[in-house]
Amino acid sequence: MKDSIKLQANQVALNGTLKVPGDKSISHRSIMFGAMAKGKTTVDGFLLGDDCLSTISCFQKLGVDIVVDGHEVTITSDGMESWKEPDEILDTGNSGTTTRLMLGILAGSNIHSVLVGDESIAKRPMKRVIEPLRQMGAKISGRSGGQFTPLAVQGTDLKAIDYTMPVASAQVKSAILLAGLQATGVTIIREKEVSRDHTERMLRQFGATVNCKDGVIQLQGGQKLAATHVEVPGDISSAAFFLVAAAIAKDSSIRLEKVGLNPTRTGIIDVLKNMGAQLEIEVEPDTEDKEPIGSVSIKTSELHGIEIGGELIPRLIDEIPIIALLATQANGTTVIKDAEELKVKETDRITAVVEELKKLGADIVATDDGMIINGPVTLTGGVLKSYGDHRIGMMGAIASVISTGPIEIEQASCISVSYPNFFEHLRNVSTSETLR
Ligand code: S3P
């Protein structure tokens, strides 16, 4: 099957209003929490991306009743005690969030299960989750002593730990919290740099008490979750592609509505502002534990290079590929540092971003913990690899809005991992005849 897409050089204005699909992190968690809680949980705005569908399929194999009706999902559960031991493997597909958070959930269950993902998941480090879970008493075995999938989990009784996070990772933090919910005692997690806090917020939405102060999170084990309604905001990580597109294309103006504006995720907004983008934000009034949402409007902008590092990195880790493209159009040098985590994403995103943008003529070099980009540079066309990584594929596709020649993206279908209607949205905002 041919799995590539060719986009014509498309040097035209981009205009319009979009509602990007639901947030991937929150969609995953809505299924997991709904399956752990007793009662009927309803979810609105669910992301029907491949990763979140993997999460649904894993819980269906555990016997949880999940009904999908468009972007509305209903999860009916009698709590974890009612789950059945699966007689098949749990396939987590391309999803690191599914794999890591499920390890935390299953560790304290009363069943045996085996988790397997695709070839990208098989390379991603699991030791970072297995290690703290084993300290809690978890029985997990796997390839290379439990460092890689396939992983087998024998659910057992867990005890709370006091854990200082060695890397800023919401997946690791969430796995520990979900295990901690089932453990005896108070689980304490200490974060040097704050990572996305969707798990903490959702714990409260489902009726649990969790204390977060000065980078220390405390959760009493044994609390039961109560089913509720979850509204999933638009994914700011998906919105980022169109924010950058409008900032770099000529005579453009795009408005994105109902986007999640959780401060642990809005690093991309800070970067755009700091680079000089013309950006307006309207935040909708929110309540404490709900996810903040709002609309973001952006226009073609005169941009300048900046340094991006430190505590900002966890707040924009998934946006770095598209930020690198943005930096090719900014005056001066952009330095991205402290981002070694990019090497263990769906692919090594330092290598992938640098290699693919170089093919288009970008002035970009890889460093040990990021990249250095000089701009502005006119980008040419070319044939780009996605490496099976949705965000690398979308970065290449957005480059076509300013490139002087056509851009072909290989293995483009991976984009459906997080943004199934990406190309439809690109067509909707483009004024180009070839895209319409
Ligand atoms: C996610 C956390 C981040 C992010 C990933 C989704 C989550 O990973 O890159 O796309 O849903 O918790 P890490 O926590 O490993 O940094």
Residues whose N, C-alpha, C, O or C-beta is under 5 A from the ligand:
A	BS01	S3P	S25 T97 A168 S169 A170 Q171 V172 I317 D318
